[in-house]
Amino acid sequence: MDAPVQYGPRVTAAAVYLYSGQFLSKDRTATALAELVGIPISAGTVAAMAARAAADLTAVRDLLAGAEVIGADETGLRVAGKLHWVHCARTGKYTLIDCHPQRGTAGIDALGVLTGFAGVVVHDAWAAYDTYTSATHQLCVAHVLRELQAITDTAPAGTWCWATQAADALVALHRLTVDAATTGTPVDPKALATHTRQLRHAAHIGISQTSPRGTTLMAARHALACRLVDREADYLRFTHDLRVPADNNGSERDIRMIKLRQKVSGCLRTLTGARQSCAIRSYLSTATKHGIGQFPALVQLAEGRPWMPTTT
């Protein structure tokens, strides 16, 4: 009887790298490896290698939960033919991604970062994040700029100028903080006050020119103008605390890779498989942020000594 084939850590790492790092399908990964290393490998073996590679991310979760500033985001993912949600928490050093059937607080809680989080969380103003009251909030300026641009592009003549003025004020405020961070000087207080007044004035005009009643589009524009007034402190927190980014683009970048997996390979078949893919992406993204190559990190993982950031 033939003994089962044993694959070394570099072959295992290569399989996981192609499947979870470069998003080849299991079949294409098996074919590529068979040609590259001259060893027949089945698609099932590739799947088993990926399952074993799903790392324990407790250290990353703990580091994010204790961070001063994090970004949080979520995006839809087709799993087993149904819409699921990929949740992300991240910093410039750490990435944690997981998949859950629900978009709301159940999914956010399952990620295990925001419950009791006491730092600043940057997000896109989705209501579920506001339920985490122990955190301080920074609402994503890039997201609201897209909303304001949509009004500028589609609102009837004479009713869109406020959106342009609000966007100009936000861009000017962001430029102030970039200049301050670059030069190592405080934000210019006079310019800060001027652009803040411009933003406030534009938002109040928006409230007066829209209505919560009428068309759905009109109500959405009114809600946006009201949000700019009611959540001004949360939109402009970045101007007073230069640790805080104005946008949540980092979270969108980190979570985008899972969406790319769906685009390249199609719907994931099981929630277990989706969660394994998220765990591997979390591991690879965190390693990359620390200057560790993805393949060397996967070799260490296959050798049973996974690289993990220190918690001290």
C-alpha positions, 0 to 999 in steps of 0.5 A: 500500500502506498503511503500518503504523500507528505508535503513540506512547509514550502509546498504548503506555503505555496499552495496557501499563497496561490489560493488565499494570497493570489486568489487562484481557484483550488483547481488552478492552484493544484494544477499550478503546483503540480507543474511547478514542483512535479508533485500531483496535488488535488484540489481537496488537498489545497483546501485542507492546507488552507483550512490548517493555515487559518491562524489564531488571531487572538494577539491581533484582536487584543492589540486592536482592542487596546489601540488608540485609533482604529478603522472599522468597515463592512462589506457584503460577500456571497457565501453559499448563495446568500449575502453575508458580511465581512467585518474589518477592524484595522490600524496601520499595523494590524488587520482583523477580518471575519465573515458573519451572516449579519451586518449589524451589531451581532457581526461587529460583536463577533469580530471582538474589537469594538465591544468596550473599545475606548479609543477613536473608531473611524467609520462611515456613519452607519448607525450600528457603529454609534451603538458603541458608546464607550468609543469616540467617533470620527466619521469618514470625510471621504464618504461624506464628500462622495455624498455631497458630490452626488448632490452637486451632480444630480440636484436641481439648479439652484439647490446644490451650491450648499453641497459644493460649499460644504465639500470645499470647506471639508477639503480645506480643513483636511488640507490644514491638517495635512500641512500641520502634520507635514510641518510639525506645527499646530493647525492654524486656528484662524483658518480652522475657525473660518473653514468650520464656519463655512461648513456650518453655514453651508449645512444650514443652507442645505437644511433650509433648501431640503425637507424630510418629507417629499421624495426619498432623494429629498429626504436623504439630502435633508438627512445629510445636511442635518448630519453635518450639523448634528455630528460636526464634532465627529466629522471634524475630530481629525482637525483637533487630534492629528492621530486621527485620519480624516477618512476610512480609506485604510479599512476599505483597502484592507477589506477590498482584497476579500471582495477581489477573492469573490470577483476572481473565484466567485461565491464562497461555498461555506461560511467556514471556508469564508472565515478561513479565507478572512483569517488568512487575509488578516494574517497576511495583511498584518505581516505585510504591514510589519515588513514581513513577506507573505510567502515567508510568513506562510512558511513559518505558519506551515512550520508550526511557528506562525509569525505574530506581532508582539503584544508588548 
